[in-house]
Amino acid sequence: MHKILEKRQLSYDKERDQSVFYYKVEAPEIARNRKAGQFIIFQLDEDYGERIPLTIADANADEGWIAIVFQTVGATTRRFSMTFNEGDNVPVLVGPLGKPTHIEKKDGLVLCVGGGIGIAPLHPIVQANHAIGNKVVTIIGARTKELLFFEDEMRKASDELIVVTDDGSYGRKAVVTVPLTEICEKEKVSEIVSIGPAIMMKFCVAAARPFNVPITTSLNTIMIDGTGMCGCCRVKVGDKTKFVCVDGPEFNGYEVDFDNMMQRMTAFKDKEREADHKCRVGLDAGKVRA
Amino acid sequence: MSEHKTTEMLQEEAAKIWAGIEGKELTNKDRFAIPQQEMPSQDPTVRAHNMSEVALGYTETQARVEAERCIQCPTAPCKKGCPVGVPIPEFIKHIQQGDFKGAIDTIKNTNLLPAICGRVCPQEKQCQSFCTIGKMLKSPEKAVAIGRLERYVADWERAMDKITVPTPKPETGKKVAVIGSGPAGLTVAADIRREGHSVTVFEAFQKTGGVMVYGIPEFRLPKALVAKEVENLKKMGVEFKTSFLVGRTATLDQLLTEQGFDAAFIGTGAGLPKFMRIEGENLIGVFSANEYLTRSNLMKAYDRDHADTPLYDAKRVAVFGGGNVAMDGARTALRLGAEKVYCVYRRTRAEMPARIEEVAHAFEEGVDFHFLENPTKFIGDEKGRLIGVELLSYELGEPDASGRRKPVAIPGTEHVLDIDAAVIALGNDSNPLMSQTTEGLNVTKYGNIIVDENQKTSIPRVWAGGDIVLGAATVILAMGEGRRAAASMNEYLASK
């Protein structure tokens, strides 16, 4: 059983009516074997629930829990946030999935860049790099102050933390590529890890290119099984088709065809809007506890 | 297309024959004269739009009549064609005597999943291809309908609530891990549990049954049947752990060293879909058959009112391939509301590897077959959505290594078919997860686990079988491998 031990709302996006939630979930086996960069898949119902992949945001093997962070972008994530509370069990949870991040001691610094919800999956990578003694500079960014989270956690695991917002409501008014470029100009950067919306990762790759710094990106494509069986998550990397679930989720950013990935992620957009609408209509009528 | 015969019509025909033969001593000549009983099925025009089972099963009279066609060859050639060696004449003899319980018990001594095998085995290539009656009539399709009889008695047992769950021998205290809950894994679980060893089956998905649940559609194999088989294993004391991915949730090594398992069986199946590596394959609307079928079957997306997993709406669907999975994909597309469904296969109907019955059903339901054609590229619109496929025409040349005539491209015959979804059913490669996470596990260059004649792998205490060894094959072959592995594992556990 995967009991929800703690539930917190990390942010609320008024403009899009989307929240970010943090759930600490009992999962001793996953907590024990997971490594930075790996993800889980959850379902709210064994028969009819859809399978949603989420990167593990934190874990404690001794205490036997993992933390997941998700944004309420569709019907399932909304229902998860509204109807599952502390003490409830997550009906289906499988993991850890995907290949772990390759963490090794570097000469220069490791620059970790997280945008929006991507800050969550970046967290264990920052921690792991910090733990083996790499110098870690972390940049986290969001559209506006209310959308930022994990600032303290990131500060704790980084040698330096830079916070940016698009509107300047908190930290520096900039997009993440601005400090990324500045740091690459003045310091020896051994690796960049960039996780966030596909468009942000695409721009980070473009910003890194002139400096020829290796850049790792973590992809969050649509998945069904998450074990290599269906190929739903496939994306073009270099001249090959790769499966994000078993070949990734992390790939060399220079080789990822982000345009192909962004297109593929729109495959079911109409359906999601439909389902989201249906779901919320139902919730309003039923006065489900928030 | 011949006119569809309803169950009532077929029953009436069978009853007439039965009236003429009941209680009589039949000569072989009499038996030879009995026509093969047709399987009752849903009307094609109706069934193409529902998910209910297509083949409805024999009536009791039909089963009795069909059984009388068997001449009880003393050499039982049919048995040789069965990968698990079901004593076929013996079980048919029981049906001839009206003893259905005796028939099903006879089958279950060697085949634990008769309700499933009766439905999905390629009998015309196995038992029925050796049947004397079939040989006399020059077609395995006209042989004694062994599979239909097997299904009849299995369904009878379930309907009558007469299932006997085997009682395991006294507990030995030994523990076995079975990885994967498909046909191979379930077979191993039953055979080992019977000897009194404790068995835990690990399944990565949320539901047990493997390909029988995610792959084979409801209209061909009702999921309730698979669930029933799993329930019977649970009654025997087999433990199931779903949402547990061995290799990741725990490694095989952890199971063997830390969790105290004395032996393990790997039956993880052939789970890595093949693509064609042609232009446009990553367009929106191009699916592997695994994805297309998993959405509909396992995630129940066909049940639009309840399922959260979306379907891709497509009016014109092309399925590529000629095997059972291609037939499942094409027929699923019809049921999901496609107006036009094509099946593109580069050879002809005669070379199709699918079960003959599935091909016939697909034709009856209106699948439009494009034989001797193969895709060269997929064509998309500006949003990256599939709008067509370019096909090249082929002709059959000399036989190749598989013995089938090799398709040869005819240059300059490129032509475009307008479609908005493509389903690629060209088979699976083996999933690399177990070999990647298990040190010392030897695999072929295709990733299939290498085993000896007893299904033993390169790692001590570890056996493997089914599609992860064979490449994509059939339910019954997987079960055959499972039986062999279980026998060897039981021997090992007894000697320990």
Interface residues (C-beta under 8 A of the other chain):
Chain A: E29 I30 N33 Q38 Q43 L44 D45 E46 D47 Y48 G49 E50 R51 A75 T76 V92 L93 V94 G95 P96 L97 I224 D225 T227 G228 M229 C230 G231 C232 R234 V235 K236 T241 F243 V246 N260 Q263 R264 T266 A267 F268 K271 E272 A275
Chain B: A204 F205 Q206 K207 Y214 T242 S243 F244 L245 R248 T249 A250 T251 Q254 G271 L272 P273 F275 R277 E281 N282 I284 G285 F287 S288 N290 E291 T294 R295 M299 K300 D303 H306 A307 D308 T309 P310 L311 Y312 K383 G384 N431 P432 L433
